[in-house]
Every structure is written in C-alpha cells, then in structure tokens.
Amino acid sequence: MQPLPNRYMQTYGIRQHQWRKAKCEEVDCKNFQLGWSVTVDLATDLGQAQAHYIKFDSGRKYRVERTSETVATLIFEAGQQCFTEHKLPAGDPNYIIKRNGGSQVLRAENWLDDFENNQANLARIVERG
C-alpha cells in the first residue's frame, strides 16, 4: 500500500497555559502551613549572603538555633511566604493546534472527535485507492 500524499497529513499539538507567580496560600504550600527551616554555613560566601538576605531583605520572622560555631538553622514561623517560587496557570486553558497546511485552534475537549473524524476520512480514502 502506498502512503498518502502530504496534503492529507494533519498534526495536532498541545499549547499549554502561560504561568504566573503564585503565593503560598494559593498552592497549598506546606511550608506556609507548618513553617520551615533553612540551614546556613556562615563560613562560606553563600551562607553569608543567604543570612544577610534573610536578616535584612526577606521581611520574614524566624528564630536562630546554632548548630555549630559557623552553622546556624533559621526556623521560620508558619503563615508567611516561603522562598520557593510557586506558579499557577494563567489565562486560557490548554488548547490544541491542528495543522494541515494552515493552523486551526481546537478546544482541548473537542480534539478527539476531530482526530477520529480525520482517521475515518483517511480510511475511506485508502479504501477507494
């Protein structure tokens, strides 16, 4: 059996949501609900930078527990934003792009019917020869 010419070819692709930043309470964040801790090593440049940011720029409440002379664990109260960047879908839901020489946008819930109709049409063309 010969393959069908390219003019019968259709492809489907999913276009996903755009994303937006979200707050902890929007995403059911456990750190927000229960609190969390961060351990910093003040003997390193990274640890010093983290401690400086937390102390002077983060605006979060915490208490300090010293693990050693240079290592500290910062314990954050529940009910405040954690340091994780949360995201949620923004705008339109997912949709399907159908390409067959041009582009056509399909609602995600309609693509299966369109695909099945296309497959049935191709089967009829192949049967006819």
C-alpha positions as a Markdown table, in Angstrom:
| # | Residue | x | y | z |
|---|---|---|---|---|
| 1 | Met | 0.0 | 0.0 | 0.0 |
| 2 | Gln | 1.3 | 3.5 | -1.0 |
| 3 | Pro | 1.5 | 6.2 | 1.7 |
| 4 | Leu | -1.0 | 9.0 | 1.3 |
| 5 | Pro | 0.3 | 12.3 | -0.2 |
| 6 | Asn | 1.4 | 15.0 | 2.2 |
| 7 | Arg | -1.8 | 17.1 | 1.6 |
| 8 | Tyr | -3.7 | 14.5 | 3.7 |
| 9 | Met | -1.3 | 15.0 | 6.6 |
| 10 | Gln | -2.5 | 16.6 | 9.8 |
| 11 | Thr | -0.7 | 17.2 | 13.0 |
| 12 | Tyr | -2.0 | 18.1 | 16.5 |
| 13 | Gly | -0.1 | 19.9 | 19.2 |
| 14 | Ile | -0.9 | 21.0 | 22.7 |
| 15 | Arg | -0.5 | 24.6 | 23.6 |
| 16 | Gln | -0.1 | 24.9 | 27.3 |
| 17 | His | -1.0 | 27.6 | 29.8 |
| 18 | Gln | 1.1 | 30.6 | 30.4 |
| 19 | Trp | 2.2 | 30.7 | 34.0 |
| 20 | Arg | 2.1 | 33.3 | 36.7 |
| 21 | Lys | 3.8 | 33.6 | 40.1 |
| 22 | Ala | 1.6 | 32.4 | 42.9 |
| 23 | Lys | 1.6 | 32.9 | 46.7 |
| 24 | Cys | 2.0 | 30.0 | 49.1 |
| 25 | Glu | -1.6 | 30.1 | 50.2 |
| 26 | Glu | -2.8 | 29.7 | 46.6 |
| 27 | Val | -0.9 | 26.4 | 46.1 |
| 28 | Asp | -1.5 | 24.8 | 49.5 |
| 29 | Cys | 2.2 | 25.2 | 50.4 |
| 30 | Lys | 3.3 | 23.0 | 53.4 |
| 31 | Asn | 6.0 | 25.5 | 54.4 |
| 32 | Phe | 3.4 | 28.2 | 54.7 |
| 33 | Gln | 1.1 | 26.0 | 56.7 |
| 34 | Leu | 3.6 | 24.4 | 59.0 |
| 35 | Gly | 6.7 | 26.6 | 58.9 |
| 36 | Trp | 10.1 | 25.6 | 57.7 |
| 37 | Ser | 13.9 | 25.9 | 58.4 |
| 38 | Val | 17.0 | 26.9 | 56.4 |
| 39 | Thr | 20.5 | 25.9 | 57.5 |
| 40 | Val | 23.3 | 28.3 | 56.5 |
| 41 | Asp | 27.0 | 27.9 | 56.9 |
| 42 | Leu | 28.4 | 31.3 | 57.8 |
| 43 | Ala | 31.9 | 30.1 | 57.0 |
| 44 | Thr | 31.0 | 30.3 | 53.2 |
| 45 | Asp | 30.3 | 33.2 | 51.0 |
| 46 | Leu | 27.0 | 31.6 | 50.0 |
| 47 | Gly | 25.9 | 31.1 | 53.6 |
| 48 | Gln | 26.8 | 34.7 | 54.5 |
| 49 | Ala | 24.8 | 36.0 | 51.5 |
| 50 | Gln | 21.8 | 33.9 | 52.5 |
| 51 | Ala | 22.0 | 35.0 | 56.1 |
| 52 | His | 22.3 | 38.7 | 55.0 |
| 53 | Tyr | 19.3 | 38.4 | 52.7 |
| 54 | Ile | 17.1 | 36.7 | 55.3 |
| 55 | Lys | 18.1 | 39.1 | 58.1 |
| 56 | Phe | 17.9 | 42.4 | 56.1 |
| 57 | Asp | 15.8 | 41.9 | 53.0 |
| 58 | Ser | 13.4 | 39.0 | 53.3 |
| 59 | Gly | 10.9 | 40.5 | 55.8 |
| 60 | Arg | 10.2 | 37.1 | 57.3 |
| 61 | Lys | 10.1 | 36.2 | 61.0 |
| 62 | Tyr | 12.5 | 33.5 | 62.2 |
| 63 | Arg | 14.5 | 32.3 | 65.2 |
| 64 | Val | 18.1 | 31.1 | 65.2 |
| 65 | Glu | 19.4 | 27.8 | 66.5 |
| 66 | Arg | 23.2 | 27.4 | 66.4 |
| 67 | Thr | 24.3 | 24.0 | 65.2 |
| 68 | Ser | 28.0 | 24.8 | 65.5 |
| 69 | Glu | 30.2 | 27.9 | 65.6 |
| 70 | Thr | 29.7 | 28.6 | 61.9 |
| 71 | Val | 26.4 | 26.8 | 61.1 |
| 72 | Ala | 23.0 | 28.2 | 62.0 |
| 73 | Thr | 19.5 | 26.9 | 61.4 |
| 74 | Leu | 16.9 | 29.6 | 60.8 |
| 75 | Ile | 13.4 | 28.5 | 61.8 |
| 76 | Phe | 10.5 | 30.3 | 60.1 |
| 77 | Glu | 7.0 | 30.6 | 61.6 |
| 78 | Ala | 4.0 | 29.3 | 59.7 |
| 79 | Gly | 1.8 | 31.7 | 57.9 |
| 80 | Gln | 4.5 | 33.5 | 55.9 |
| 81 | Gln | 5.7 | 33.2 | 52.3 |
| 82 | Cys | 8.4 | 30.6 | 51.8 |
| 83 | Phe | 11.4 | 31.0 | 49.5 |
| 84 | Thr | 10.0 | 28.7 | 46.8 |
| 85 | Glu | 8.8 | 30.3 | 43.6 |
| 86 | His | 5.3 | 28.9 | 43.1 |
| 87 | Lys | 3.5 | 29.1 | 39.8 |
| 88 | Leu | -0.1 | 28.6 | 38.6 |
| 89 | Pro | -1.7 | 28.6 | 35.1 |
| 90 | Ala | -2.7 | 32.0 | 33.9 |
| 91 | Gly | -5.2 | 32.9 | 31.2 |
| 92 | Asp | -6.8 | 30.4 | 28.8 |
| 93 | Pro | -6.7 | 26.7 | 29.5 |
| 94 | Asn | -4.8 | 24.3 | 27.3 |
| 95 | Tyr | -5.9 | 24.1 | 23.7 |
| 96 | Ile | -5.0 | 22.1 | 20.7 |
| 97 | Ile | -3.5 | 23.4 | 17.5 |
| 98 | Lys | -4.3 | 21.4 | 14.3 |
| 99 | Arg | -2.1 | 21.9 | 11.4 |
| 100 | Asn | -2.9 | 20.8 | 7.8 |
| 101 | Gly | -1.4 | 23.4 | 5.6 |
| 102 | Gly | -2.6 | 26.1 | 8.0 |
| 103 | Ser | -3.4 | 26.3 | 11.7 |
| 104 | Gln | -6.7 | 25.8 | 13.4 |
| 105 | Val | -7.3 | 26.1 | 17.1 |
| 106 | Leu | -9.4 | 23.5 | 18.8 |
| 107 | Arg | -10.7 | 23.4 | 22.3 |
| 108 | Ala | -9.0 | 20.6 | 24.2 |
| 109 | Glu | -12.3 | 18.7 | 24.8 |
| 110 | Asn | -13.0 | 18.7 | 21.0 |
| 111 | Trp | -9.8 | 17.4 | 19.6 |
| 112 | Leu | -10.5 | 13.7 | 20.0 |
| 113 | Asp | -13.7 | 13.9 | 17.9 |
| 114 | Asp | -11.8 | 15.9 | 15.2 |
| 115 | Phe | -8.9 | 13.3 | 15.2 |
| 116 | Glu | -11.4 | 10.4 | 15.0 |
| 117 | Asn | -13.2 | 12.0 | 12.1 |
| 118 | Asn | -9.9 | 12.6 | 10.3 |
| 119 | Gln | -8.8 | 8.9 | 10.8 |
| 120 | Ala | -12.2 | 7.7 | 9.4 |
| 121 | Asn | -11.8 | 10.0 | 6.4 |
| 122 | Leu | -8.3 | 8.7 | 5.7 |
| 123 | Ala | -9.6 | 5.1 | 5.9 |
| 124 | Arg | -12.2 | 5.9 | 3.3 |
| 125 | Ile | -9.6 | 7.5 | 1.0 |
| 126 | Val | -7.3 | 4.4 | 1.4 |
| 127 | Glu | -10.2 | 2.0 | 0.6 |
| 128 | Arg | -11.0 | 3.9 | -2.6 |
| 129 | Gly | -7.4 | 3.7 | -3.6 |
